[in-house]
Amino acid sequence: MNEKFHLARTQSKRAAAWSLAELLVAVAIGSLLLAVVGLLTMYGMKSFAAMGNYASLDKQSREAIDAMTKEIRQATSLVAVTNTATLKALVFATTNLGVYSTYTWDSSSRELKYLRTGWPAKTQLTECDRWDFSVCQRTASNGQWFAFYPATTPSGDTDTNTAKMISMSWKCSRTLFGTNWNTESIQTAQIVLRNKQ
């Protein structure tokens, strides 16, 4: 009787144990599941970082356009223009005599800065890859689109005396996870100098 009990006990132990093949299959399936969960986690983190980046750049652009619109609309005239590949600047005269508002973009620093006479410089945009503008007259063209004629002299230089509107656009990007992500679309604005006679 003792022998039957011992035989039944060893058979139940063998039935309960895993063979090496079963163990390898379980480890492979478990590893595959962990790899999938890891990849989905990494993708999710990257997506959330990109969405946060987009929201941050969009907020920065909205604040910049609000501030620039306020200042440029109050300007009485455009005084000077610099438009090269590496340095761009717009200088506006204000209603206060001797007070000027200047917007400067430098390609090496990737910043758009605002300077008003007697005030410290303020950075309007950071990580700004491009800032383009065109100076236009008050007269609209008769074409299909609502466009304005450029304010230029006969030689092709910018004519600050006929400048009434500034059309500008910029593009910002940020490096995430070692990759330059263009997570913000191009921002554009057309701002009219309301106090210009």
Buried (B, 14 or more C-beta within 10 A) or exposed (E): EEEEEEEEEEEEEEEEEEEEEEEEEEEEEEEEEEEEEEEEEEEEEBEEBBEEBBEBBBEBBEEBBEEBBEBBEBBBBBBEBEBEEEEBBBBBBBEEEEEBBBBBBBBEEBBBBBBBEEEEEEEBBBBBBBBBBBBBBBEEEEEEEEEBEBBBEEEEEBBBEBBBBBBBBBBBBBEBEEEEBEBBEEBEBBBBBEBBE
